């Protein structure tokens, strides 16, 4: 039922440079210590709530609640890799729409790279794939995959474009405080 298909529903990547050397950046530390109020400021009014927890087997998780387009999305991100310059989070996300509830698989990659001159380039990459439940939801509501993908691409790309610079600047603030 939760098998992820190979199709891509949406994909976007946006970057923003910050005035902090790469050696001072720790994305995993930022993500797993991010205050909810700071998360909310990173994409007003879309971001609704955030928290950190663990899976039953002890893997770190980030729970994010946000509006993406007209859908309320509850992200259950599990850390697959979490280091200072690269974090890979994977979620079977609940999506609440006007037509009801479904699920998508979301891969969130947070990447920091040396931009030269003591600066860091932060890239926020988000890829959504349909689940079997999502495909059944489309069939039930007679929505074509192409239409769903176009809507998700537009909404997801817009959301990512707006939140990326705020995430980057939040990471920079955390790095500057940690350096003191």
VEXMAR-105664 format. One record per residue (C-alpha): z negated, x, y negated. Coordinates in steps of 0.1 Angstrom, whole numbers. Example, Ala and Ser with C-alpha at 12.3 -4.5 7.8 and 13.67 -1.06 7.14 Angstrom:
% residues 2
[[-78,123,45]]
[[-71,137,11]]
This chain:
% residues 180
[[0,0,0]]
[[-7,29,-24]]
[[22,51,-13]]
[[38,67,-42]]
[[76,65,-43]]
[[98,94,-54]]
[[112,74,-83]]
[[101,82,-118]]
[[90,53,-139]]
[[85,73,-171]]
[[81,109,-182]]
[[73,126,-215]]
[[60,159,-228]]
[[50,167,-263]]
[[36,199,-278]]
[[15,208,-308]]
[[5,243,-320]]
[[-31,250,-328]]
[[-46,279,-348]]
[[-67,293,-319]]
[[-59,322,-296]]
[[-51,312,-260]]
[[-81,333,-248]]
[[-105,310,-266]]
[[-90,277,-252]]
[[-106,260,-222]]
[[-88,227,-215]]
[[-110,219,-184]]
[[-142,224,-204]]
[[-128,203,-232]]
[[-117,174,-209]]
[[-148,172,-188]]
[[-171,174,-219]]
[[-151,152,-242]]
[[-173,127,-260]]
[[-161,91,-258]]
[[-160,88,-296]]
[[-137,119,-298]]
[[-114,104,-272]]
[[-112,72,-292]]
[[-102,91,-323]]
[[-73,108,-304]]
[[-51,77,-304]]
[[-63,49,-326]]
[[-62,20,-317]]
[[-49,26,-281]]
[[-78,45,-267]]
[[-106,21,-257]]
[[-131,40,-235]]
[[-135,72,-215]]
[[-160,88,-192]]
[[-164,115,-166]]
[[-175,111,-130]]
[[-168,124,-95]]
[[-151,112,-64]]
[[-172,106,-33]]
[[-163,141,-21]]
[[-173,158,-54]]
[[-140,163,-72]]
[[-141,159,-110]]
[[-127,127,-125]]
[[-118,115,-160]]
[[-118,77,-164]]
[[-97,66,-194]]
[[-91,30,-206]]
[[-62,26,-230]]
[[-34,3,-242]]
[[1,16,-234]]
[[25,-7,-250]]
[[13,-42,-240]]
[[-5,-31,-209]]
[[-42,-24,-206]]
[[-44,7,-183]]
[[-74,20,-165]]
[[-68,56,-155]]
[[-88,70,-126]]
[[-78,107,-130]]
[[-88,131,-102]]
[[-86,168,-110]]
[[-62,185,-87]]
[[-63,218,-107]]
[[-86,224,-136]]
[[-86,258,-154]]
[[-88,270,-190]]
[[-50,269,-196]]
[[-38,243,-171]]
[[-52,210,-159]]
[[-35,187,-135]]
[[-49,152,-131]]
[[-36,125,-108]]
[[-44,88,-110]]
[[-37,56,-92]]
[[-40,36,-124]]
[[-47,-1,-128]]
[[-23,-19,-152]]
[[-31,-53,-166]]
[[-1,-71,-180]]
[[7,-106,-192]]
[[21,-112,-157]]
[[-10,-99,-139]]
[[-24,-67,-124]]
[[-6,-39,-107]]
[[-8,-1,-102]]
[[12,30,-111]]
[[7,66,-101]]
[[2,88,-132]]
[[3,126,-132]]
[[-12,141,-164]]
[[-7,178,-170]]
[[-25,195,-199]]
[[-10,230,-206]]
[[-19,258,-230]]
[[4,287,-237]]
[[3,316,-260]]
[[24,308,-291]]
[[20,342,-307]]
[[2,353,-338]]
[[-32,341,-325]]
[[-19,306,-320]]
[[-17,283,-289]]
[[9,257,-279]]
[[-7,227,-262]]
[[16,205,-242]]
[[7,170,-229]]
[[29,160,-200]]
[[27,126,-185]]
[[47,114,-155]]
[[44,78,-141]]
[[57,68,-107]]
[[57,34,-91]]
[[34,26,-62]]
[[44,2,-35]]
[[21,-24,-52]]
[[41,-19,-84]]
[[74,-24,-66]]
[[61,-56,-50]]
[[49,-68,-85]]
[[84,-63,-99]]
[[99,-82,-70]]
[[74,-110,-74]]
[[81,-114,-111]]
[[118,-108,-108]]
[[117,-77,-130]]
[[143,-50,-124]]
[[131,-15,-119]]
[[155,-3,-147]]
[[139,-28,-172]]
[[104,-19,-162]]
[[112,18,-164]]
[[128,14,-199]]
[[98,-4,-212]]
[[73,21,-197]]
[[94,50,-210]]
[[94,36,-245]]
[[57,27,-245]]
[[45,58,-227]]
[[65,82,-248]]
[[53,66,-280]]
[[17,68,-269]]
[[20,104,-257]]
[[38,115,-290]]
[[9,100,-310]]
[[-20,114,-289]]
[[-8,149,-283]]
[[-15,164,-318]]
[[-50,148,-318]]
[[-58,162,-283]]
[[-46,196,-294]]
[[-67,196,-326]]
[[-97,184,-306]]
[[-92,213,-281]]
[[-90,237,-311]]
[[-123,223,-326]]
[[-140,227,-292]]
[[-127,263,-289]]
[[-139,272,-324]]
[[-174,258,-317]]
[[-176,276,-284]]
[[-166,309,-301]]
[[-196,307,-325]]
